[in-house]
Amino acid sequence: MSALLEKVSAELARYEHPLFEFGARPASGGVEILIRFKPSEPQVHTYVYMMHAREIENRQFPWMLQKQLYDCLHDFVIEMFTNNPQRQDG
């Protein structure tokens, strides 16, 4: 499992963003990708998603990781809304 973690960590090291930091940790059946909001305020949860071993071992892994990372960043930013029309009490 450490080889998968090393592979994911090396690929994530290629990405830099002023608002987010990326990490990885071992998980059952694969590796969890962590997306953290860098600024200390406001306090925001860490976004976590799973990449399964078969995805990491795939020849298209770098592209797959990029697509998932960008999709998850979008989802993470949307989750940061503190209020929106769907959350307002009618």
N, CA, C and O atoms as a GROMACS GRO file, in nm:
protein
  360
    1MET      N    1   0.082  -0.120   0.000
    1MET     CA    2   0.000   0.000   0.000
    1MET      C    3   0.086   0.126   0.000
    1MET      O    4   0.043   0.230  -0.051
    2SER      N    5   0.206   0.119   0.056
    2SER     CA    6   0.292   0.238   0.061
    2SER      C    7   0.333   0.284  -0.079
    2SER      O    8   0.355   0.403  -0.102
    3ALA      N    9   0.344   0.190  -0.174
    3ALA     CA   10   0.378   0.228  -0.312
    3ALA      C   11   0.266   0.312  -0.373
    3ALA      O   12   0.292   0.408  -0.446
    4LEU      N   13   0.141   0.276  -0.344
    4LEU     CA   14   0.027   0.355  -0.394
    4LEU      C   15   0.026   0.493  -0.332
    4LEU      O   16   0.004   0.593  -0.401
    5LEU      N   17   0.051   0.500  -0.201
    5LEU     CA   18   0.055   0.628  -0.132
    5LEU      C   19   0.166   0.716  -0.188
    5LEU      O   20   0.146   0.835  -0.210
    6GLU      N   21   0.282   0.659  -0.211
    6GLU     CA   22   0.394   0.734  -0.268
    6GLU      C   23   0.361   0.785  -0.408
    6GLU      O   24   0.394   0.899  -0.442
    7LYS      N   25   0.296   0.703  -0.488
    7LYS     CA   26   0.259   0.744  -0.623
    7LYS      C   27   0.162   0.860  -0.621
    7LYS      O   28   0.178   0.957  -0.696
    8VAL      N   29   0.061   0.851  -0.535
    8VAL     CA   30  -0.038   0.959  -0.524
    8VAL      C   31   0.028   1.085  -0.468
    8VAL      O   32   0.004   1.194  -0.520
    9SER      N   33   0.108   1.072  -0.366
    9SER     CA   34   0.175   1.187  -0.305
    9SER      C   35   0.266   1.258  -0.405
    9SER      O   36   0.270   1.381  -0.409
   10ALA      N   37   0.337   1.181  -0.485
   10ALA     CA   38   0.425   1.240  -0.586
   10ALA      C   39   0.344   1.317  -0.691
   10ALA      O   40   0.386   1.424  -0.734
   11GLU      N   41   0.232   1.263  -0.731
   11GLU     CA   42   0.148   1.332  -0.830
   11GLU      C   43   0.087   1.458  -0.770
   11GLU      O   44   0.082   1.562  -0.836
   12LEU      N   45   0.040   1.450  -0.645
   12LEU     CA   46  -0.018   1.568  -0.580
   12LEU      C   47   0.085   1.679  -0.561
   12LEU      O   48   0.049   1.797  -0.561
   13ALA      N   49   0.211   1.642  -0.544
   13ALA     CA   50   0.317   1.742  -0.526
   13ALA      C   51   0.333   1.831  -0.648
   13ALA      O   52   0.394   1.938  -0.640
   14ARG      N   53   0.280   1.789  -0.760
   14ARG     CA   54   0.288   1.869  -0.883
   14ARG      C   55   0.186   1.982  -0.885
   14ARG      O   56   0.191   2.068  -0.973
   15TYR      N   57   0.094   1.984  -0.789
   15TYR     CA   58  -0.013   2.082  -0.783
   15TYR      C   59   0.011   2.182  -0.669
   15TYR      O   60   0.038   2.142  -0.556
   16GLU      N   61   0.002   2.311  -0.701
   16GLU     CA   62   0.011   2.416  -0.600
   16GLU      C   63  -0.106   2.511  -0.620
   16GLU      O   64  -0.144   2.541  -0.734
   17HIS      N   65  -0.162   2.558  -0.511
   17HIS     CA   66  -0.275   2.649  -0.517
   17HIS      C   67  -0.263   2.745  -0.399
   17HIS      O   68  -0.224   2.702  -0.291
   18PRO      N   69  -0.296   2.874  -0.416
   18PRO     CA   70  -0.281   2.967  -0.305
   18PRO      C   71  -0.383   2.948  -0.192
   18PRO      O   72  -0.360   2.994  -0.081
   19LEU      N   73  -0.494   2.880  -0.220
   19LEU     CA   74  -0.597   2.864  -0.117
   19LEU      C   75  -0.609   2.722  -0.062
   19LEU      O   76  -0.668   2.702   0.045
   20PHE      N   77  -0.555   2.624  -0.133
   20PHE     CA   78  -0.574   2.485  -0.092
   20PHE      C   79  -0.442   2.411  -0.085
   20PHE      O   80  -0.350   2.437  -0.163
   21GLU      N   81  -0.433   2.318   0.009
   21GLU     CA   82  -0.318   2.227   0.013
   21GLU      C   83  -0.371   2.085   0.000
   21GLU      O   84  -0.483   2.055   0.040
   22PHE      N   85  -0.289   2.001  -0.057
   22PHE     CA   86  -0.331   1.866  -0.090
   22PHE      C   87  -0.244   1.765  -0.017
   22PHE      O   88  -0.123   1.785  -0.001
   23GLY      N   89  -0.306   1.657   0.027
   23GLY     CA   90  -0.233   1.552   0.096
   23GLY      C   91  -0.295   1.417   0.065
   23GLY      O   92  -0.398   1.407  -0.002
   24ALA      N   93  -0.231   1.315   0.115
   24ALA     CA   94  -0.279   1.178   0.094
   24ALA      C   95  -0.249   1.096   0.217
   24ALA      O   96  -0.152   1.120   0.289
   25ARG      N   97  -0.334   0.997   0.240
   25ARG     CA   98  -0.312   0.904   0.351
   25ARG      C   99  -0.363   0.767   0.309
   25ARG      O  100  -0.455   0.756   0.228
   26PRO      N  101  -0.303   0.662   0.364
   26PRO     CA  102  -0.347   0.528   0.328
   26PRO      C  103  -0.489   0.502   0.376
   26PRO      O  104  -0.533   0.554   0.478
   27ALA      N  105  -0.559   0.421   0.299
   27ALA     CA  106  -0.696   0.381   0.334
   27ALA      C  107  -0.716   0.239   0.286
   27ALA      O  108  -0.644   0.190   0.199
   28SER      N  109  -0.811   0.174   0.342
   28SER     CA  110  -0.842   0.037   0.303
   28SER      C  111  -0.881   0.033   0.156
   28SER      O  112  -0.980   0.094   0.116
   29GLY      N  113  -0.805  -0.038   0.076
   29GLY     CA  114  -0.835  -0.053  -0.066
   29GLY      C  115  -0.784   0.059  -0.155
   29GLY      O  116  -0.813   0.060  -0.274
   30GLY      N  117  -0.709   0.154  -0.099
   30GLY     CA  118  -0.658   0.263  -0.181
   30GLY      C  119  -0.595   0.372  -0.099
   30GLY      O  120  -0.529   0.348   0.002
   31VAL      N  121  -0.616   0.496  -0.146
   31VAL     CA  122  -0.556   0.613  -0.082
   31VAL      C  123  -0.663   0.721  -0.072
   31VAL      O  124  -0.738   0.744  -0.167
   32GLU      N  125  -0.668   0.788   0.041
   32GLU     CA  126  -0.759   0.902   0.055
   32GLU      C  127  -0.683   1.029   0.019
   32GLU      O  128  -0.570   1.050   0.063
   33ILE      N  129  -0.746   1.113  -0.061
   33ILE     CA  130  -0.693   1.243  -0.098
   33ILE      C  131  -0.756   1.345  -0.005
   33ILE      O  132  -0.877   1.344   0.015
   34LEU      N  133  -0.675   1.434   0.050
   34LEU     CA  134  -0.724   1.537   0.141
   34LEU      C  135  -0.703   1.674   0.078
   34LEU      O  136  -0.596   1.704   0.026
   35ILE      N  137  -0.807   1.755   0.084
   35ILE     CA  138  -0.799   1.893   0.037
   35ILE      C  139  -0.830   1.982   0.157
   35ILE      O  140  -0.937   1.973   0.216
   36ARG      N  141  -0.733   2.067   0.193
   36ARG     CA  142  -0.749   2.156   0.308
   36ARG      C  143  -0.747   2.301   0.260
   36ARG      O  144  -0.674   2.337   0.168
   37PHE      N  145  -0.830   2.383   0.324
   37PHE     CA  146  -0.831   2.527   0.299
   37PHE      C  147  -0.714   2.587   0.375
   37PHE      O  148  -0.706   2.570   0.497
   38LYS      N  149  -0.622   2.656   0.308
   38LYS     CA  150  -0.500   2.707   0.372
   38LYS      C  151  -0.523   2.818   0.474
   38LYS      O  152  -0.468   2.811   0.584
   39PRO      N  153  -0.603   2.920   0.440
   39PRO     CA  154  -0.618   3.028   0.540
   39PRO      C  155  -0.675   2.975   0.672
   39PRO      O  156  -0.757   2.883   0.673
   40SER      N  157  -0.631   3.035   0.782
   40SER     CA  158  -0.678   2.989   0.912
   40SER      C  159  -0.821   3.033   0.941
   40SER      O  160  -0.890   2.972   1.023
   41GLU      N  161  -0.866   3.137   0.876
   41GLU     CA  162  -1.004   3.185   0.892
   41GLU      C  163  -1.067   3.201   0.756
   41GLU      O  164  -1.001   3.251   0.665
   42PRO      N  165  -1.187   3.163   0.738
   42PRO     CA  166  -1.273   3.094   0.834
   42PRO      C  167  -1.233   2.948   0.848
   42PRO      O  168  -1.166   2.893   0.760
   43GLN      N  169  -1.273   2.886   0.957
   43GLN     CA  170  -1.249   2.744   0.977
   43GLN      C  171  -1.336   2.666   0.879
   43GLN      O  172  -1.457   2.684   0.874
   44VAL      N  173  -1.275   2.579   0.804
   44VAL     CA  174  -1.345   2.500   0.703
   44VAL      C  175  -1.302   2.355   0.718
   44VAL      O  176  -1.186   2.326   0.747
   45HIS      N  177  -1.395   2.264   0.697
   45HIS     CA  178  -1.364   2.121   0.708
   45HIS      C  179  -1.262   2.079   0.601
   45HIS      O  180  -1.242   2.149   0.503
   46THR      N  181  -1.201   1.966   0.622
   46THR     CA  182  -1.112   1.905   0.522
   46THR      C  183  -1.195   1.817   0.432
   46THR      O  184  -1.274   1.735   0.478
   47TYR      N  185  -1.177   1.834   0.302
   47TYR     CA  186  -1.250   1.754   0.204
   47TYR      C  187  -1.168   1.627   0.179
   47TYR      O  188  -1.047   1.636   0.154
   48VAL      N  189  -1.230   1.513   0.185
   48VAL     CA  190  -1.160   1.385   0.168
   48VAL      C  191  -1.234   1.302   0.063
   48VAL      O  192  -1.356   1.290   0.067
   49TYR      N  193  -1.158   1.246  -0.031
   49TYR     CA  194  -1.216   1.150  -0.125
   49TYR      C  195  -1.120   1.035  -0.147
   49TYR      O  196  -1.000   1.047  -0.124
   50MET      N  197  -1.174   0.925  -0.191
   50MET     CA  198  -1.099   0.799  -0.204
   50MET      C  199  -1.062   0.773  -0.348
   50MET      O  200  -1.143   0.790  -0.439
   51MET      N  201  -0.937   0.730  -0.369
   51MET     CA  202  -0.895   0.674  -0.496
   51MET      C  203  -0.863   0.528  -0.470
   51MET      O  204  -0.782   0.495  -0.383
   52HIS      N  205  -0.927   0.441  -0.544
   52HIS     CA  206  -0.907   0.298  -0.526
   52HIS      C  207  -0.779   0.252  -0.595
   52HIS      O  208  -0.730   0.317  -0.688
   53ALA      N  209  -0.726   0.143  -0.549
   53ALA     CA  210  -0.600   0.091  -0.601
   53ALA      C  211  -0.605   0.075  -0.753
   53ALA      O  212  -0.508   0.106  -0.822
   54ARG      N  213  -0.716   0.027  -0.806
   54ARG     CA  214  -0.725   0.006  -0.952
   54ARG      C  215  -0.714   0.138  -1.029
   54ARG      O  216  -0.664   0.141  -1.141
   55GLU      N  217  -0.761   0.249  -0.969
   55GLU     CA  218  -0.750   0.380  -1.033
   55GLU      C  219  -0.605   0.429  -1.031
   55GLU      O  220  -0.557   0.486  -1.129
   56ILE      N  221  -0.536   0.406  -0.921
   56ILE     CA  222  -0.398   0.450  -0.906
   56ILE      C  223  -0.306   0.370  -0.996
   56ILE      O  224  -0.207   0.423  -1.047
   57GLU      N  225  -0.336   0.243  -1.015
   57GLU     CA  226  -0.253   0.156  -1.098
   57GLU      C  227  -0.282   0.171  -1.247
   57GLU      O  228  -0.207   0.119  -1.330
   58ASN      N  229  -0.388   0.240  -1.282
   58ASN     CA  230  -0.427   0.259  -1.421
   58ASN      C  231  -0.325   0.347  -1.494
   58ASN      O  232  -0.267   0.438  -1.435
   59ARG      N  233  -0.302   0.318  -1.622
   59ARG     CA  234  -0.208   0.398  -1.702
   59ARG      C  235  -0.252   0.544  -1.712
   59ARG      O  236  -0.168   0.632  -1.731
   60GLN      N  237  -0.379   0.570  -1.700
   60GLN     CA  238  -0.434   0.705  -1.710
   60GLN      C  239  -0.439   0.777  -1.574
   60GLN      O  240  -0.506   0.879  -1.560
   61PHE      N  241  -0.369   0.722  -1.475
   61PHE     CA  242  -0.376   0.776  -1.339
   61PHE      C  243  -0.356   0.927  -1.330
   61PHE      O  244  -0.438   0.993  -1.267
   62PRO      N  245  -0.252   0.986  -1.389
   62PRO     CA  246  -0.235   1.131  -1.373
   62PRO      C  247  -0.356   1.210  -1.422
   62PRO      O  248  -0.397   1.307  -1.357
   63TRP      N  249  -0.412   1.171  -1.534
   63TRP     CA  250  -0.530   1.239  -1.586
   63TRP      C  251  -0.650   1.217  -1.495
   63TRP      O  252  -0.725   1.310  -1.468
   64MET      N  253  -0.668   1.094  -1.449
   64MET     CA  254  -0.781   1.062  -1.361
   64MET      C  255  -0.772   1.141  -1.230
   64MET      O  256  -0.873   1.193  -1.181
   65LEU      N  257  -0.652   1.149  -1.174
   65LEU     CA  258  -0.634   1.224  -1.050
   65LEU      C  259  -0.668   1.371  -1.074
   65LEU      O  260  -0.737   1.432  -0.993
   66GLN      N  261  -0.619   1.428  -1.184
   66GLN     CA  262  -0.647   1.568  -1.213
   66GLN      C  263  -0.797   1.594  -1.227
   66GLN      O  264  -0.849   1.690  -1.171
   67LYS      N  265  -0.865   1.510  -1.300
   67LYS     CA  266  -1.009   1.526  -1.318
   67LYS      C  267  -1.083   1.518  -1.184
   67LYS      O  268  -1.168   1.602  -1.154
   68GLN      N  269  -1.049   1.417  -1.104
   68GLN     CA  270  -1.115   1.404  -0.974
   68GLN      C  271  -1.080   1.520  -0.882
   68GLN      O  272  -1.166   1.570  -0.810
   69LEU      N  273  -0.955   1.563  -0.884
   69LEU     CA  274  -0.913   1.674  -0.799
   69LEU      C  275  -0.991   1.802  -0.835
   69LEU      O  276  -1.041   1.871  -0.747
   70TYR      N  277  -1.001   1.832  -0.964
   70TYR     CA  278  -1.074   1.951  -1.007
   70TYR      C  279  -1.223   1.940  -0.975
   70TYR      O  280  -1.284   2.037  -0.930
   71ASP      N  281  -1.280   1.823  -0.996
   71ASP     CA  282  -1.422   1.803  -0.963
   71ASP      C  283  -1.444   1.820  -0.812
   71ASP      O  284  -1.542   1.882  -0.770
   72CYS      N  285  -1.354   1.765  -0.732
   72CYS     CA  286  -1.370   1.773  -0.587
   72CYS      C  287  -1.345   1.915  -0.536
   72CYS      O  288  -1.409   1.958  -0.440
   73LEU      N  289  -1.254   1.988  -0.599
   73LEU     CA  290  -1.234   2.128  -0.561
   73LEU      C  291  -1.363   2.207  -0.584
   73LEU      O  292  -1.401   2.290  -0.502
   74HIS      N  293  -1.428   2.182  -0.695
   74HIS     CA  294  -1.556   2.247  -0.724
   74HIS      C  295  -1.657   2.213  -0.614
   74HIS      O  296  -1.722   2.303  -0.560
   75ASP      N  297  -1.669   2.086  -0.582
   75ASP     CA  298  -1.764   2.043  -0.479
   75ASP      C  299  -1.730   2.106  -0.343
   75ASP      O  300  -1.819   2.149  -0.270
   76PHE      N  301  -1.601   2.111  -0.311
   76PHE     CA  302  -1.555   2.166  -0.184
   76PHE      C  303  -1.594   2.314  -0.173
   76PHE      O  304  -1.645   2.358  -0.070
   77VAL      N  305  -1.570   2.390  -0.279
   77VAL     CA  306  -1.605   2.532  -0.278
   77VAL      C  307  -1.755   2.550  -0.262
   77VAL      O  308  -1.799   2.638  -0.188
   78ILE      N  309  -1.833   2.469  -0.329
   78ILE     CA  310  -1.979   2.476  -0.315
   78ILE      C  311  -2.021   2.444  -0.172
   78ILE      O  312  -2.112   2.508  -0.118
   79GLU      N  313  -1.956   2.346  -0.109
   79GLU     CA  314  -1.988   2.311   0.029
   79GLU      C  315  -1.957   2.423   0.128
   79GLU      O  316  -2.008   2.423   0.240
   80MET      N  317  -1.873   2.520   0.087
   80MET     CA  318  -1.835   2.629   0.176
   80MET      C  319  -1.943   2.736   0.188
   80MET      O  320  -1.935   2.822   0.276
   81PHE      N  321  -2.043   2.734   0.102
   81PHE     CA  322  -2.151   2.832   0.115
   81PHE      C  323  -2.208   2.825   0.256
   81PHE      O  324  -2.240   2.716   0.305
   82THR      N  325  -2.222   2.939   0.320
   82THR     CA  326  -2.284   2.942   0.452
   82THR      C  327  -2.435   2.964   0.440
   82THR      O  328  -2.511   2.938   0.534
   83ASN      N  329  -2.477   3.012   0.326
   83ASN     CA  330  -2.619   3.030   0.300
   83ASN      C  331  -2.640   3.036   0.149
   83ASN      O  332  -2.556   3.089   0.076
   84ASN      N  333  -2.750   2.982   0.104
   84ASN     CA  334  -2.790   2.991  -0.036
   84ASN      C  335  -2.940   2.972  -0.041
   84ASN      O  336  -2.999   2.932   0.060
   85PRO      N  337  -3.006   2.998  -0.155
   85PRO     CA  338  -3.152   2.988  -0.160
   85PRO      C  339  -3.208   2.851  -0.118
   85PRO      O  340  -3.319   2.843  -0.065
   86GLN      N  341  -3.132   2.744  -0.140
   86GLN     CA  342  -3.181   2.612  -0.104
   86GLN      C  343  -3.175   2.588   0.048
   86GLN      O  344  -3.248   2.503   0.098
   87ARG      N  345  -3.092   2.661   0.119
   87ARG     CA  346  -3.079   2.644   0.263
   87ARG      C  347  -3.171   2.737   0.342
   87ARG      O  348  -3.194   2.715   0.461
   88GLN      N  349  -3.222   2.840   0.279
   88GLN     CA  350  -3.306   2.936   0.349
   88GLN      C  351  -3.438   2.872   0.388
   88GLN      O  352  -3.500   2.800   0.310
   89ASP      N  353  -3.479   2.901   0.509
   89ASP     CA  354  -3.609   2.852   0.557
   89ASP      C  355  -3.719   2.936   0.492
   89ASP      O  356  -3.711   3.059   0.490
   90GLY      N  357  -3.821   2.870   0.439
   90GLY     CA  358  -3.929   2.939   0.370
   90GLY      C  359  -4.029   2.985   0.462
   90GLY      O  360  -4.128   3.046   0.421
   0.00000   0.00000   0.00000
